Structures are given as structure tokens and as C-alpha cells.
Amino acid sequence: MDEHSVARPEVRPVEEAVEVLREAGKRAPRLFGIPTGVEGLDGLFYTTRFENGVPQKVPLGGYPALGVINLTGVADTGKTLMAEQFAVKQASLGYPVCFITVEAPGPFTAGALRTRATAMGIDFAQIQDRIVLVDAASHAQLRDDLPTLLATLAHTIRRFDTKSVVIDSVTGLFEAKEIFARQVVRQLFNFMKRWYQTAIFVSQKRTGHEEFTAEAAGGYAVSHIVDCTIVLAKRLIQTPAEARLYHRPIGEVVRMLRIDGCRLCGHSTATHLLEITETGLVKVGPPISRLGGREETYAGG
């Protein structure tokens, strides 16, 4: 051996990572829908069934089970409302949810969840023991140290037998250190898969990003790793042509939603109108392409 060379340890294969498709398929989870709590959204995901050799779309009835869903958009597009509605809906169905709040301290998030439950016609007293808050907004160690957050989350899942996890927002976990965004999101994604959790990641977009790209503050880290990305956007009506298209007067804001991709099931590829009601609930409206007739006008218009 040359005196300048360095002895390299033997490289051994990771044999347990190799298996035939038949064996891996035995552990594949069943595909079914998890109700989103958002009116008009459950029917935008579907699976395929063949009838007489002809493929038919069958509504899935919600987010694909055990999927990691990314909700991304600029401020005031309804991301947190959608995350809260999901948590309330799941709790109302009897399924415990872990809600990791990174932006608002725990008591404020609890108040928002109570408001959302009231608007949805759900008795908050009946569900509050099935939503477990992890207050990363008030505890810097949870925000700044991912192993501590994951250990706390694992403890929560074991103790309360949660079926879903919401993180609002995942962007806050790599704030000011976006170079680590992919690493953070990848670890969170793998954790959710290992613990069999359906997960909602709320991620923030810079206002400078194009409105319907999936790009969040961490670049493309989130959208490239997660199972599904839903992009929310808003537009100020400024011209008569826009007013005619959206059936809204000049000066109003129109919100929109598009499923940017989902590798677990089929989904609508249209851009849909979005409404935030006076009671603070998000509702999905018709595709923009169907706004030609009066019967297709936006809900509430």
C-alpha cells in the first residue's frame, strides 16, 4: 500500500433493504380516504375501478390514508384553517390527532380550534380530549432541535394513540436555516411513514414566488419529498375582465386551490375557486374553467 493512501474499511451491503416486490407488497397499506373537514375537497381525490374493461373514477373520500400532505401558499389563503378543520373533523370521528403548533402559542391554537369546531357544528367539549397540542411555538428546543421534537412526537403517538399529525408550520422548523430544509422535511416524512400517521404539513411561501408554484420558503424541499402538495393562492380583482371571469367586483380578493400532484392516488388537475366563509371555514368551489354560466358561479356569489 502506498504510504500516502488511507486504508478504507470494508463496504458491506445493506441486505435488509433488498426484497422482491411480492414481499414488500404484503406490507403495503390499504388505500382509502381520510375526510378532510373541508367542504368540496374530499371528492377531488379518487381511485380507479374498471367496469366492463372501462376505467371509472371513484371518489376516494378525502386525503389518501397515511399520506403526507403539504398545504402551501402565501399568507391569508386558508392553510391554517384547512389544517384546523382537518384536526377537528378527525377528532369528531373518534380519531386522536397530534397538532404541532410552531407559529401560535398553544392557548391561541386551542382557541382557534374551538372556533373552528363551533363553525363546523361540532361540540368542542366532545373532541378536545382527542386533539393533543405540542407547543413548539412556546418551547424553542422543540423548534430548534429536530431530534427532541421527534422524540416528543413519538411519545405523544404512543401515549395517545394518534392517527394523524398536523404541523403548522413546517417552515418554522428551518426558519433562517433553509439550507437544512430538505434534511428536516425528509426526516419528518420518514418519521410519519415509520409511525403510520396521516400528516398535514403547512408550509409558507414567499410572496415573491409565482402564485401557483409549489415552491415554499425552503425551495422545493417540501414538494419534492411529500406525497401530495396542495397550492393555495389569492388574487386581487383589478380589471373588468377579471371581474367578469370570477363573478366578483373590482377590489375583492379571489382565492384559489390546486392539487399540484399526488403520488398515492388520482386527483383533480383543475384550479378551483376557494371561499373563506364569514364563520371562518374554508370551502372548495367549482373549477375556474366552469365559470361560464350563472349556475356555475362561485359558492356565495
Wavefront OBJ file of the C-alpha trace (Angstrom):
o trace
v 0.000 0.000 0.000
v 1.251 3.464 -0.881
v 2.356 5.408 2.180
v 0.001 8.256 1.265
v -3.072 6.105 0.765
v -5.642 5.640 3.514
v -6.988 2.227 4.385
v -10.710 2.118 3.579
v -12.978 -0.014 5.733
v -14.796 -2.851 4.042
v -18.062 -1.706 2.465
v -20.859 -4.119 3.249
v -24.242 -4.225 1.516
v -27.402 -3.362 3.425
v -29.041 -6.685 2.742
v -32.226 -5.975 4.716
v -33.042 -3.163 2.279
v -33.422 -5.620 -0.610
v -36.592 -7.650 -1.136
v -38.769 -8.720 -4.033
v -41.933 -6.799 -4.818
v -44.128 -9.714 -3.692
v -42.821 -9.476 -0.120
v -42.921 -5.683 0.032
v -46.475 -5.736 -1.313
v -47.663 -7.768 1.657
v -46.975 -4.743 3.871
v -48.433 -2.143 1.530
v -51.160 -0.112 3.300
v -54.741 -0.150 2.037
v -55.733 2.907 0.012
v -58.753 4.763 1.386
v -59.806 8.336 2.063
v -59.403 10.350 5.268
v -62.121 13.057 5.484
v -60.530 16.492 5.215
v -63.154 18.532 7.050
v -63.189 20.936 4.066
v -66.398 21.074 2.057
v -65.778 20.265 -1.610
v -62.272 18.836 -1.115
v -62.895 15.152 -0.350
v -64.228 14.491 -3.840
v -61.115 15.846 -5.586
v -59.140 12.676 -4.786
v -60.070 9.423 -6.462
v -59.031 5.914 -7.335
v -59.773 3.897 -10.487
v -62.125 0.967 -10.915
v -62.688 -0.968 -14.127
v -66.246 -1.728 -15.236
v -66.546 -3.894 -18.356
v -62.965 -3.028 -19.174
v -63.606 0.719 -18.956
v -61.778 2.733 -16.251
v -64.069 4.675 -13.921
v -63.035 7.340 -11.430
v -64.203 6.557 -7.907
v -64.025 9.342 -5.305
v -61.610 8.446 -2.532
v -63.471 10.466 0.079
v -60.599 12.547 1.397
v -56.818 12.686 1.670
v -55.160 9.315 0.930
v -54.663 7.465 4.207
v -51.114 7.579 5.609
v -50.186 10.251 3.082
v -48.028 13.262 3.928
v -49.908 16.261 2.564
v -48.268 19.641 2.028
v -50.509 22.728 2.195
v -48.574 25.676 0.784
v -49.400 29.254 -0.118
v -48.806 32.884 0.776
v -50.407 34.468 3.836
v -54.204 34.619 4.151
v -55.009 31.832 1.718
v -56.565 29.412 4.221
v -53.742 26.979 5.008
v -54.084 27.035 8.785
v -57.876 26.964 8.558
v -57.681 23.805 6.441
v -55.270 22.208 8.909
v -57.537 23.076 11.840
v -60.646 21.814 10.053
v -58.881 18.512 9.393
v -57.928 18.119 13.052
v -61.445 18.935 14.269
v -63.047 16.592 11.731
v -60.809 13.664 12.620
v -61.354 14.186 16.329
v -65.114 14.296 15.758
v -64.862 10.892 14.064
v -63.124 9.480 17.127
v -59.529 9.551 15.862
v -56.881 11.230 18.062
v -54.805 13.930 16.353
v -51.472 15.489 17.309
v -51.348 19.202 16.427
v -47.825 20.663 16.493
v -48.147 24.430 16.652
v -44.965 26.215 15.575
v -46.379 29.682 14.870
v -49.030 30.443 17.531
v -48.633 29.504 21.227
v -50.765 26.619 22.460
v -53.587 28.595 24.146
v -54.170 30.641 20.986
v -54.236 27.499 18.828
v -56.706 25.934 21.276
v -58.948 28.976 20.885
v -58.759 28.759 17.095
v -59.663 25.055 17.164
v -62.650 25.831 19.380
v -63.806 28.484 16.899
v -63.392 26.079 14.004
v -65.381 23.354 15.788
v -68.223 25.770 16.523
v -68.382 26.864 12.877
v -68.430 23.218 11.779
v -71.305 22.431 14.137
v -69.149 20.147 16.311
v -69.293 20.183 20.106
v -65.781 21.174 21.159
v -66.253 19.615 24.599
v -66.724 16.241 22.911
v -63.491 16.380 20.904
v -60.984 18.392 22.956
v -59.501 15.285 24.595
v -58.780 13.814 21.158
v -56.624 16.719 19.947
v -53.184 16.763 21.572
v -51.229 20.026 21.297
v -47.442 20.063 21.089
v -46.480 23.700 21.689
v -43.295 24.236 19.689
v -44.127 27.940 19.432
v -43.502 28.402 23.153
v -40.624 25.931 23.506
v -37.598 26.840 21.429
v -35.958 23.449 21.971
v -38.759 21.777 20.022
v -38.394 24.277 17.168
v -34.624 24.292 17.027
v -33.717 20.673 17.769
v -35.382 18.143 15.472
v -34.380 15.019 17.469
v -36.094 16.494 20.537
v -39.216 17.251 18.521
v -39.315 13.738 17.053
v -38.780 12.138 20.466
v -41.635 14.227 21.863
v -43.833 13.309 18.916
v -43.063 9.587 19.303
v -44.005 9.842 22.998
v -47.264 11.583 22.043
v -48.193 8.965 19.440
v -47.558 6.115 21.877
v -49.375 7.739 24.782
v -52.460 8.987 22.926
v -52.540 6.505 20.002
v -52.843 9.321 17.469
v -53.671 8.537 13.858
v -52.814 11.917 12.320
v -50.262 14.694 12.808
v -50.582 18.352 11.819
v -47.538 20.660 11.741
v -48.305 24.372 11.399
v -45.946 25.291 10.030
v -43.128 23.029 8.946
v -41.363 26.088 7.537
v -40.903 27.385 11.085
v -38.689 24.382 11.844
v -35.994 25.559 9.437
v -36.535 29.302 9.654
v -33.304 31.223 8.968
v -31.529 27.953 8.100
v -33.133 26.981 4.838
v -30.016 25.145 3.741
v -31.260 22.336 6.014
v -34.816 22.354 4.651
v -34.565 19.106 2.691
v -32.928 17.344 5.628
v -35.643 18.485 8.043
v -38.536 17.612 5.757
v -37.056 14.231 4.826
v -36.691 13.244 8.474
v -40.233 14.335 9.251
v -41.562 12.452 6.221
v -39.750 9.240 7.156
v -40.954 9.578 10.749
v -44.598 9.815 9.658
v -44.218 6.720 7.491
v -42.498 4.754 10.239
v -45.263 5.608 12.742
v -48.131 5.158 10.240
v -49.504 8.680 10.592
v -51.537 10.663 8.086
v -49.796 14.044 8.165
v -50.565 17.621 7.183
v -47.544 19.901 6.728
v -48.386 23.591 6.412
v -45.600 25.423 4.568
v -45.218 29.117 3.892
v -44.451 30.689 0.527
v -42.605 33.905 -0.037
v -44.830 36.477 -1.694
v -42.241 36.796 -4.459
v -42.910 33.256 -5.662
v -45.313 32.727 -8.526
v -48.763 32.227 -7.039
v -49.385 28.688 -8.252
v -45.949 27.148 -7.881
v -45.378 24.656 -5.083
v -42.224 26.469 -4.015
v -42.149 27.246 -0.298
v -39.639 29.177 1.762
v -37.341 26.166 1.716
v -37.160 25.994 -2.053
v -38.545 22.779 -3.495
v -37.658 20.735 -0.422
v -41.204 20.093 0.721
v -42.957 19.427 -2.579
v -40.287 17.009 -3.828
v -40.438 14.828 -0.725
v -44.070 14.732 0.408
v -46.803 12.553 -1.115
v -49.105 15.383 -2.156
v -48.951 19.162 -2.435
v -51.971 21.465 -2.426
v -51.207 25.012 -3.536
v -53.366 27.893 -2.313
v -53.286 31.333 -3.914
v -55.136 34.631 -3.900
v -55.657 37.374 -6.478
v -56.934 40.920 -6.195
v -59.557 41.671 -8.859
v -58.229 44.729 -10.701
v -59.739 44.685 -14.202
v -63.229 44.370 -15.702
v -62.138 41.161 -17.450
v -61.141 39.583 -14.122
v -64.403 40.763 -12.564
v -66.381 39.049 -15.335
v -64.325 35.849 -15.091
v -64.544 35.434 -11.326
v -68.006 36.980 -10.848
v -66.553 39.369 -8.299
v -66.370 43.182 -8.267
v -63.094 45.025 -8.734
v -61.270 45.345 -5.419
v -62.288 41.971 -3.984
v -59.887 39.102 -3.379
v -60.390 35.727 -5.040
v -58.758 32.655 -3.518
v -57.909 29.512 -5.444
v -56.751 25.939 -4.826
v -54.939 23.431 -7.000
v -53.673 19.932 -6.199
v -50.148 20.107 -7.558
v -49.586 16.363 -7.521
v -50.320 13.234 -5.516
v -48.375 10.022 -5.983
v -50.735 7.901 -3.892
v -53.939 8.322 -5.899
v -55.619 10.213 -8.716
v -56.815 13.789 -8.228
v -58.439 16.738 -9.918
v -55.973 18.716 -12.022
v -58.203 21.786 -12.249
v -57.746 25.077 -10.450
v -60.699 25.518 -8.107
v -62.105 28.612 -6.509
v -61.820 28.765 -2.742
v -64.049 30.503 -0.234
v -63.352 31.551 3.345
v -66.774 31.993 4.887
v -67.796 34.628 7.387
v -67.635 31.945 10.093
v -64.005 31.193 9.220
v -64.324 27.962 7.273
v -62.613 27.067 4.011
v -64.820 25.665 1.238
v -63.710 24.479 -2.195
v -65.743 25.832 -5.087
v -66.015 24.877 -8.775
v -63.138 24.817 -11.261
v -62.401 28.180 -12.824
v -62.969 26.602 -16.239
v -66.670 26.205 -15.399
v -67.423 29.812 -14.623
v -69.216 30.443 -17.918
v -72.807 30.107 -16.773
v -74.791 31.516 -13.899
v -75.340 28.079 -12.434
v -71.557 27.700 -12.115
v -70.923 30.870 -10.144
v -68.816 30.634 -7.061
v -70.499 29.499 -3.860
v -71.768 32.530 -2.007
v -71.738 34.679 -5.152
l 1 2 3 4 5 6 7 8 9 10 11 12 13 14 15 16 17 18 19 20 21 22 23 24 25 26 27 28 29 30 31 32 33 34 35 36 37 38 39 40 41 42 43 44 45 46 47 48 49 50 51 52 53 54 55 56 57 58 59 60 61 62 63 64 65 66 67 68 69 70 71 72 73 74 75 76 77 78 79 80 81 82 83 84 85 86 87 88 89 90 91 92 93 94 95 96 97 98 99 100 101 102 103 104 105 106 107 108 109 110 111 112 113 114 115 116 117 118 119 120 121 122 123 124 125 126 127 128 129 130 131 132 133 134 135 136 137 138 139 140 141 142 143 144 145 146 147 148 149 150 151 152 153 154 155 156 157 158 159 160 161 162 163 164 165 166 167 168 169 170 171 172 173 174 175 176 177 178 179 180 181 182 183 184 185 186 187 188 189 190 191 192 193 194 195 196 197 198 199 200 201 202 203 204 205 206 207 208 209 210 211 212 213 214 215 216 217 218 219 220 221 222 223 224 225 226 227 228 229 230 231 232 233 234 235 236 237 238 239 240 241 242 243 244 245 246 247 248 249 250 251 252 253 254 255 256 257 258 259 260 261 262 263 264 265 266 267 268 269 270 271 272 273 274 275 276 277 278 279 280 281 282 283 284 285 286 287 288 289 290 291 292 293 294 295 296 297 298 299 300 301
